[in-house]
Amino acid sequence: MKITVLMGGTSGERDVSLSSGAQVARALRQAGHEVVAVDTARGVLAPAEERHIVESGVKPLPPEALALDLLATGDATALTRAPEVRNTDVVFLTLHGGAGEDGTLQALLNLVGIPYVGSGPLGCGLAMDKDLAKRLFRQAGIPTPDWLMGPASREQVGRLGYPVVVKPNNGGSTLGLSVVHSEEELDAAMTLAAQYDQEILIERFIRGRELTVGILGERALAVGEIIPKHEIFDYECKYQPGLAEEIFPADLPDQVARRVQEIALRAHRALKLRDFSRIDFVLDGDEVAWCLEANALPGMTATSLLPQSAVAAGIPFPELCSRIGQLAMERWERESRQRPGAPRGAELRTATS
């Protein structure tokens, strides 16, 4: 297949996205595909730039915002008109946060008829909005910690019971997240979260084992356990070597692992996700698996959690990336057949150019 990998962007997760994209591009080439790597803030990446991204990894702190993003220009269709995007079999999205993960780009690609991997606009939007996702989890009978949305009085937060987690409602990589142990810490945590999003979610903190499950197609992959050096699996622990132990498969009784996998699939379906995702949990002392959130476009470096979940299930990283691309192509062709008379892929792109 001819595949264009989109990465970078201008969100606080830019470094993570670049690392994901460069490694996905390399893995897809290893699997025999023709690949072009595109940073949505800079354009097509030269091979030397890709190698530098892979070798440099993710910095300890998130980057400052860039002034330019092809998704944020006055012409919202600029990116979809780029020849590297229009003249491809499928777009592999490795964007994290912002317009690349919240459904905006997915809607644009739908409009111009360009196949892409992962969830559609609705699924991406639901997964990005933690409040809505938790409401759907509850509706589906999936345990999720009690929460409320800011602004909230100290009395309201106190009724959740300290400690609580304060975090941006829309975002990822734990940017702007704090664990608040007392009323005195609340204002600072709210101020920090407000730097990343206008909506703030306040959630009861569950003590237990941090678990994660990768989803590929309609299959739950291996359950993994994360043991961070910090109190939580924060940005630094996620991306700096030695600050977290990641165990795949997790050391769990078979029945517990199967139950967590089953809940992960239910969460994936409740949010109308597709192709691939990652679902995060905390397993408490009573072996209740509390679903924290779903990631519609999880990290995709070779050592990210979803690829580790796949390797533990017998799927090497290049094969994982190739399968995700194939799932997208198969879905696109299936949906095209279900719309008689509708232009398909290249036909639609030609008609709208």
C-alpha positions as CSV (number, residue, x, y, z in Angstrom):
1,M,0.0,0.0,0.0
2,K,0.9,3.6,-0.4
3,I,0.6,5.2,3.0
4,T,1.0,8.8,4.2
5,V,1.8,9.1,7.9
6,L,0.6,12.3,9.5
7,M,2.3,13.4,12.7
8,G,3.5,16.4,14.8
9,G,0.9,19.2,14.9
10,T,1.0,21.9,17.5
11,S,-0.6,20.5,20.6
12,G,1.3,19.9,23.8
13,E,1.7,16.3,22.6
14,R,3.7,17.3,19.5
15,D,6.9,15.5,20.6
16,V,5.0,12.3,21.4
17,S,3.3,12.5,18.0
18,L,6.5,13.0,16.1
19,S,8.1,10.0,17.8
20,S,5.0,7.9,17.1
21,G,4.9,8.9,13.5
22,A,8.6,8.4,12.7
23,Q,8.5,4.9,14.2
24,V,5.3,4.0,12.5
25,A,6.7,5.2,9.1
26,R,9.8,3.0,9.6
27,A,7.8,0.0,10.7
28,L,5.5,0.3,7.7
29,R,8.5,0.4,5.3
30,Q,9.8,-2.7,7.0
31,A,6.4,-4.3,6.3
32,G,6.9,-3.5,2.6
33,H,4.7,-0.4,2.2
34,E,5.5,2.8,0.3
35,V,5.5,5.5,2.9
36,V,5.6,9.4,3.1
37,A,6.0,11.0,6.5
38,V,4.4,14.5,6.9
39,D,4.6,16.8,9.9
40,T,1.4,18.9,9.7
41,A,3.3,21.9,11.1
42,R,6.3,21.6,8.8
43,G,5.5,19.5,5.7
44,V,7.1,16.4,4.3
45,L,10.0,15.1,6.4
46,A,13.3,14.1,4.8
47,P,14.8,10.7,5.8
48,A,17.5,12.4,7.9
49,E,14.7,14.3,9.8
50,E,12.9,11.1,10.5
51,R,16.0,9.4,11.8
52,H,16.7,12.4,14.1
53,I,13.2,12.2,15.6
54,V,13.6,8.4,16.2
55,E,17.0,8.9,17.8
56,S,16.2,12.0,19.9
57,G,13.0,10.5,21.5
58,V,10.6,12.6,23.6
59,K,11.9,15.4,25.7
60,P,11.2,15.5,29.5
61,L,8.8,18.5,29.1
62,P,6.1,19.2,26.5
63,P,7.0,21.7,23.7
64,E,5.8,25.2,23.4
65,A,3.1,25.8,20.8
66,L,4.2,26.5,17.3
67,A,2.8,29.4,15.3
68,L,2.0,27.4,12.2
69,D,-0.1,24.3,11.7
70,L,-1.6,23.3,8.4
71,L,-4.8,22.3,10.4
72,A,-5.1,25.8,11.9
73,T,-4.6,28.1,8.9
74,G,-7.2,30.3,7.4
75,D,-7.9,27.6,4.8
76,A,-9.0,24.5,6.8
77,T,-8.7,22.3,3.7
78,A,-5.0,23.1,3.0
79,L,-3.8,19.8,4.5
80,T,-6.3,17.7,2.6
81,R,-5.2,19.3,-0.7
82,A,-1.6,18.4,-0.2
83,P,-0.5,15.8,-2.9
84,E,1.0,13.6,-0.3
85,V,-2.4,13.3,1.3
86,R,-4.6,13.2,-1.7
87,N,-2.5,10.7,-3.7
88,T,-2.3,7.9,-1.2
89,D,-4.1,4.7,-0.5
90,V,-4.6,5.4,3.2
91,V,-3.5,8.1,5.7
92,F,-2.0,6.8,8.9
93,L,-2.8,9.3,11.7
94,T,-0.3,9.5,14.6
95,L,-1.5,12.9,15.8
96,H,-2.1,13.3,19.5
97,G,-4.3,16.0,21.0
98,G,-5.8,19.0,19.3
99,A,-7.5,18.9,15.9
100,G,-5.7,15.7,14.9
101,E,-7.3,13.6,17.6
102,D,-10.6,15.4,18.5
103,G,-12.4,14.5,15.2
104,T,-11.7,17.7,13.3
105,L,-9.2,16.2,10.8
106,Q,-11.2,13.0,10.6
107,A,-14.2,15.0,9.5
108,L,-12.2,16.8,6.8
109,L,-10.8,13.5,5.5
110,N,-14.4,12.2,5.3
111,L,-15.5,15.2,3.3
112,V,-12.9,14.8,0.6
113,G,-13.0,11.0,0.5
114,I,-9.6,10.1,1.8
115,P,-9.3,6.8,3.7
116,Y,-7.6,7.0,7.1
117,V,-6.9,4.7,10.0
118,G,-8.7,4.8,13.3
119,S,-11.9,6.2,14.6
120,G,-14.2,8.6,12.9
121,P,-15.2,12.1,14.0
122,L,-17.8,10.9,16.5
123,G,-15.6,8.3,18.2
124,C,-12.6,10.6,18.4
125,G,-14.8,13.4,19.9
126,L,-16.3,11.1,22.5
127,A,-13.0,9.7,23.5
128,M,-11.4,13.1,23.8
129,D,-14.2,14.5,26.0
130,K,-13.6,12.6,29.2
131,D,-16.9,13.7,30.8
132,L,-19.0,12.4,27.9
133,A,-16.9,9.2,27.8
134,K,-17.5,8.5,31.4
135,R,-21.3,9.1,31.0
136,L,-21.3,6.5,28.2
137,F,-19.2,4.1,30.3
138,R,-21.8,4.4,33.1
139,Q,-24.6,3.8,30.6
140,A,-22.9,0.7,29.4
141,G,-22.4,-0.6,33.0
142,I,-18.7,0.0,33.0
143,P,-17.2,1.0,36.4
144,T,-15.6,4.5,36.3
145,P,-14.7,6.7,39.2
146,D,-17.2,9.3,40.4
147,W,-16.5,12.8,39.0
148,L,-17.8,16.3,38.6
149,M,-17.0,19.1,36.2
150,G,-15.5,22.4,37.3
151,P,-16.1,25.0,38.4
152,A,-17.0,23.3,41.6
153,S,-17.2,24.5,45.2
154,R,-14.9,23.1,47.8
155,E,-17.9,21.4,49.4
156,Q,-18.7,19.6,46.2
157,V,-15.1,18.4,45.7
158,G,-15.0,17.4,49.4
159,R,-18.0,15.1,48.9
160,L,-16.0,13.1,46.3
161,G,-13.4,12.5,49.1
162,Y,-9.7,13.4,48.9
163,P,-7.5,12.6,47.1
164,V,-9.0,13.7,43.8
165,V,-7.6,13.9,40.3
166,V,-7.9,17.3,38.6
167,K,-7.3,17.3,34.9
168,P,-8.3,19.0,31.6
169,N,-11.5,17.4,30.3
170,N,-10.0,17.3,26.7
171,G,-6.4,16.2,26.4
172,G,-3.9,13.5,26.9
173,S,-0.5,12.4,28.1
174,T,-1.6,13.6,31.6
175,L,-0.7,17.2,30.7
176,G,-2.2,19.6,33.3
177,L,-3.1,16.7,35.6
178,S,-2.7,16.8,39.4
179,V,-3.4,14.5,42.3
180,V,-4.9,16.7,45.0
181,H,-4.7,15.5,48.6
182,S,-6.3,18.3,50.4
183,E,-8.4,21.4,50.0
184,E,-5.3,23.6,50.2
185,E,-3.9,22.1,47.0
186,L,-7.1,22.5,45.0
187,D,-6.7,26.1,43.6
188,A,-3.3,25.4,42.2
189,A,-4.4,22.2,40.5
190,M,-7.4,24.0,38.9
191,T,-5.2,26.8,37.7
192,L,-2.8,24.3,36.1
193,A,-5.6,22.3,34.4
194,A,-7.1,25.6,33.0
195,Q,-3.9,26.2,31.1
196,Y,-4.7,23.2,28.9
197,D,-8.5,23.3,28.6
198,Q,-11.5,25.5,29.4
199,E,-13.2,22.5,30.8
200,I,-11.9,20.8,34.0
201,L,-12.8,17.4,35.3
202,I,-12.4,16.5,39.0
203,E,-12.4,12.7,39.6
204,R,-12.2,10.5,42.7
205,F,-8.7,9.0,43.0
206,I,-8.7,5.2,43.0
207,R,-5.7,3.5,44.6
208,G,-4.7,0.3,42.9
209,R,-2.8,-1.2,40.0
210,E,-2.6,0.8,36.8
211,L,-3.6,-1.5,33.9
212,T,-4.0,-0.9,30.1
213,V,-5.4,-2.9,27.3
214,G,-4.8,-2.5,23.6
215,I,-7.6,-3.1,21.1
216,L,-7.0,-4.2,17.5
217,G,-10.1,-4.5,15.3
218,E,-12.5,-6.4,17.5
219,R,-9.8,-8.1,19.6
220,A,-8.6,-7.2,23.0
221,L,-4.8,-7.7,23.2
222,A,-2.7,-8.4,26.3
223,V,-3.4,-6.7,29.5
224,G,-0.4,-4.7,30.7
225,E,0.5,-3.2,34.1
226,I,2.3,0.1,34.6
227,I,4.3,0.7,37.8
228,P,5.4,4.4,37.8
229,K,8.1,5.8,40.0
230,H,5.8,8.8,40.7
231,E,2.4,8.7,42.3
232,I,0.8,8.5,38.9
233,F,1.8,7.6,35.4
234,D,2.5,11.3,34.5
235,Y,4.1,12.8,31.4
236,E,7.7,12.3,32.6
237,C,7.1,8.7,33.7
238,K,5.4,8.0,30.3
239,Y,8.3,9.2,28.1
240,Q,11.5,9.1,30.1
241,P,13.5,5.9,30.4
242,G,13.6,4.3,33.9
243,L,10.7,6.1,35.4
244,A,8.1,3.4,35.0
245,E,8.0,-0.4,34.8
246,E,5.7,-1.7,32.1
247,I,4.8,-5.4,32.4
248,F,3.2,-7.2,29.5
249,P,1.3,-9.4,30.1
250,A,0.4,-8.3,33.6
251,D,0.7,-10.7,36.4
252,L,-3.0,-11.3,36.9
253,P,-5.2,-14.4,37.5
254,D,-6.6,-15.5,34.1
255,Q,-10.2,-14.7,35.1
256,V,-9.2,-11.2,36.1
257,A,-7.3,-10.6,32.9
258,R,-10.2,-11.9,30.8
259,R,-12.6,-9.6,32.7
260,V,-10.5,-6.6,32.1
261,Q,-10.2,-7.4,28.4
262,E,-14.0,-7.8,28.1
263,I,-14.6,-4.5,29.8
264,A,-12.0,-2.9,27.5
265,L,-13.9,-4.1,24.4
266,R,-17.2,-2.8,25.9
267,A,-15.6,0.6,26.4
268,H,-14.2,0.6,22.9
269,R,-17.6,-0.1,21.5
270,A,-19.5,2.3,23.8
271,L,-17.5,5.2,22.3
272,K,-17.9,3.9,18.7
273,L,-14.2,3.5,18.3
274,R,-12.7,1.5,15.5
275,D,-9.5,-0.1,14.1
276,F,-7.4,0.4,17.3
277,S,-7.5,2.1,20.7
278,R,-6.1,1.7,24.2
279,I,-8.3,1.6,27.3
280,D,-6.8,2.5,30.7
281,F,-7.9,1.1,34.1
282,V,-7.1,1.1,37.8
283,L,-7.7,-2.3,39.5
284,D,-8.5,-1.8,43.2
285,G,-8.0,-4.1,46.1
286,D,-11.3,-5.7,45.5
287,E,-10.3,-6.5,41.9
288,V,-12.8,-4.0,40.5
289,A,-11.5,-2.6,37.2
290,W,-12.3,1.1,37.1
291,C,-12.1,2.5,33.6
292,L,-10.4,5.8,33.5
293,E,-10.4,6.7,29.8
294,A,-10.1,5.5,26.2
295,N,-7.4,6.7,23.7
296,A,-8.6,6.8,20.1
297,L,-5.1,7.6,18.8
298,P,-2.7,6.1,21.5
299,G,1.0,6.4,21.4
300,M,2.6,4.3,18.6
301,T,6.3,4.2,19.2
302,A,7.6,0.7,19.3
303,T,7.8,0.8,23.1
304,S,4.4,2.5,23.6
305,L,1.7,0.7,25.5
306,L,-0.5,-0.5,22.6
307,P,2.5,-1.9,20.7
308,Q,3.7,-3.7,23.8
309,S,0.2,-5.1,24.3
310,A,0.3,-6.4,20.7
311,V,3.8,-7.9,21.0
312,A,2.6,-9.8,24.1
313,A,-0.3,-11.1,22.0
314,G,2.1,-12.3,19.3
315,I,1.9,-9.3,16.9
316,P,5.3,-7.6,16.1
317,F,5.3,-3.8,15.7
318,P,5.6,-3.7,11.8
319,E,2.8,-6.3,11.6
320,L,0.6,-4.2,14.0
321,C,1.1,-1.1,11.9
322,S,0.4,-3.0,8.7
323,R,-2.8,-4.5,10.1
324,I,-4.1,-1.1,11.2
325,G,-3.6,0.2,7.7
326,Q,-5.3,-2.9,6.2
327,L,-8.3,-2.5,8.6
328,A,-8.8,1.0,7.4
329,M,-8.7,0.0,3.7
330,E,-11.1,-2.9,4.2
331,R,-13.5,-0.6,6.0
332,W,-13.3,2.0,3.4
333,E,-14.0,-0.4,0.6
334,R,-16.9,-2.0,2.6
335,E,-18.5,1.4,3.3
336,S,-18.1,2.4,-0.4
337,R,-20.0,-0.7,-1.5
338,Q,-22.8,0.2,1.0
339,R,-23.2,3.6,-0.7
340,P,-24.4,2.8,-4.2
341,G,-23.6,5.5,-6.7
342,A,-21.4,7.4,-4.3
343,P,-17.9,8.4,-5.6
344,R,-15.1,6.3,-4.1
345,G,-11.7,7.4,-2.9
346,A,-9.8,8.7,-5.9
347,E,-13.0,9.5,-7.8
348,L,-14.2,11.8,-5.0
349,R,-10.8,13.4,-4.7
350,T,-10.7,14.0,-8.5
351,A,-14.2,15.5,-8.4
352,T,-13.4,17.9,-5.6
353,S,-10.0,19.0,-6.8
